[in-house]
Amino acid sequence: MARMIVTEENSTVASSGVLLMTWRELLRVALIGAVVGLATFALTVVIDKYIITTTFCSGQDSGVVSCDSKEYMASAAATIMVAIGALFALVQSRVYRPLLVVLLAVAGLWNITILALNTNWIISSIAMMALFAIAYATFSWLVQIRNFLVALVLGIVIVVLMRLIISA
């Protein structure tokens, strides 16, 4: 027999079910993911063009090893910085297991912005917003499973599938 819980929005959710997230909360997380995607892409471009390139790769020693992988460094730095902000946004939105959501999304989308650096910035921005929104919404929905180990294993499986698709 299912017990009923009344949430803040006066919507009724069965507490014995597997998932507890409402559509409104899921859309809020997707919006946070879209903002994270846009911010990650923009920060990657800024770090790549204005910090790493001007600092390490503009002189006569442009053959430095760091110049060869400047896009990877910029993407990694931007992803980590924006993920910290995303964690605070998810905590503020009262998302269940926000750290796990951020860690799974970061692992699944690691260095994805590198694929978009050499394309049209409008298309790249829209693509990054969509990818991050889908990833954050998917993982926040997935971690609603009450058993932490099951949620973690399913999250890792999805991350592995994402990495295989990205690397293909």
C-alpha positions in Angstrom: 0.0 0.0 0.0 1.4 3.4 -1.0 1.6 6.3 1.4 0.9 9.7 -0.1 3.1 12.8 0.6 2.0 16.3 -0.2 4.9 18.4 -1.5 5.3 22.2 -1.4 3.6 22.6 -4.8 0.6 20.7 -3.5 1.2 17.9 -6.0 0.8 14.4 -4.8 3.6 11.8 -5.2 3.5 8.2 -4.1 6.3 7.8 -1.6 6.7 4.0 -2.2 7.5 4.7 -5.9 11.0 4.8 -7.3 11.0 8.4 -8.4 10.1 11.5 -6.5 10.8 14.3 -9.0 8.0 16.4 -10.5 8.0 17.7 -14.1 8.6 21.2 -12.8 11.7 20.2 -10.9 13.0 18.3 -13.9 12.5 21.3 -16.1 14.3 23.5 -13.6 17.3 21.1 -13.6 17.2 21.0 -17.4 17.3 24.8 -17.4 20.3 24.8 -15.0 22.0 22.3 -17.3 21.4 24.5 -20.3 22.9 27.5 -18.5 25.8 25.3 -17.4 26.4 24.2 -21.0 26.4 27.7 -22.3 28.7 28.9 -19.5 31.1 26.0 -20.1 31.3 26.6 -23.8 31.8 30.4 -23.3 34.4 30.0 -20.6 36.3 27.4 -22.7 36.5 29.9 -25.5 37.6 32.7 -23.2 40.3 30.6 -21.4 41.5 29.2 -24.7 41.7 32.4 -26.7 42.5 35.0 -24.1 44.4 33.3 -21.3 46.2 30.2 -22.5 47.0 31.4 -26.1 48.2 34.8 -25.0 50.1 33.6 -22.0 51.8 30.4 -23.3 51.5 30.3 -27.1 52.0 33.8 -28.4 55.8 34.1 -28.1 58.6 32.5 -30.0 58.4 29.4 -27.8 55.0 28.5 -29.4 56.1 24.9 -29.8 55.7 24.3 -26.0 53.9 21.1 -25.1 51.1 23.1 -23.4 50.2 24.8 -26.7 49.5 21.4 -28.3 46.8 20.6 -25.8 45.6 24.1 -25.0 42.0 23.3 -25.9 42.0 20.3 -23.5 43.3 22.5 -20.7 40.8 25.2 -21.4 37.9 22.7 -21.6 38.9 21.0 -18.4 39.3 24.2 -16.4 36.0 25.6 -17.7 34.2 22.4 -17.0 35.5 22.2 -13.4 34.8 25.9 -12.6 31.2 25.8 -14.0 30.5 22.5 -12.4 31.2 24.0 -9.0 28.6 26.7 -9.8 26.2 24.1 -11.0 26.5 22.2 -7.7 25.5 25.3 -5.8 22.6 25.9 -8.2 21.4 22.3 -7.8 21.7 22.5 -4.0 19.7 25.8 -4.1 17.0 24.0 -6.1 16.9 21.2 -3.6 17.8 18.5 -6.1 18.3 15.0 -4.6 22.0 14.0 -4.6 23.3 17.1 -6.4 27.0 16.1 -6.1 26.3 12.8 -7.8 24.4 14.6 -10.6 27.3 17.0 -11.2 29.9 14.3 -11.1 28.1 12.0 -13.5 27.4 14.9 -15.9 31.0 16.1 -15.8 32.3 12.6 -16.3 30.0 12.0 -19.2 30.6 15.3 -20.9 34.3 15.7 -20.2 36.0 17.8 -22.9 32.8 17.8 -25.1 33.3 21.5 -25.8 36.5 20.7 -27.8 34.3 19.2 -30.5 32.5 22.5 -30.8 35.4 24.9 -30.8 36.0 25.0 -34.5 32.4 25.3 -35.6 29.9 28.2 -35.8 29.6 29.6 -32.3 25.8 29.9 -32.4 25.3 26.3 -33.4 27.9 25.2 -30.9 26.2 27.2 -28.1 22.8 25.7 -28.9 24.3 22.2 -29.1 26.1 22.6 -25.8 23.0 23.9 -24.1 21.0 21.0 -25.3 23.6 18.3 -24.4 24.1 19.7 -20.9 20.4 20.1 -20.3 19.7 16.6 -21.4 22.6 15.2 -19.3 21.7 17.1 -16.1 18.0 16.2 -16.4 18.8 12.6 -17.1 21.2 12.2 -14.2 19.0 14.1 -11.8 16.1 11.9 -12.7 18.2 8.8 -12.5 19.6 9.5 -9.0 16.1 9.6 -7.6 16.3 5.8 -7.2 16.3 5.2 -3.5 19.1 2.6 -3.5 22.3 4.6 -3.9 24.3 1.7 -5.3 21.8 1.0 -8.0 21.7 4.7 -8.9 25.4 4.8 -9.0 25.8 1.7 -11.2 23.2 2.9 -13.6 24.8 6.3 -13.8 28.2 4.8 -14.5 26.7 2.7 -17.2 25.2 5.8 -18.9 28.5 7.7 -18.5 30.4 4.8 -20.2 27.8 4.8 -23.0 28.1 8.6 -23.4 31.9 8.3 -23.5 31.7 5.6 -26.2 29.4 7.7 -28.3 31.6 10.8 -27.9 34.8 9.0 -28.8 33.3 7.2 -31.8 
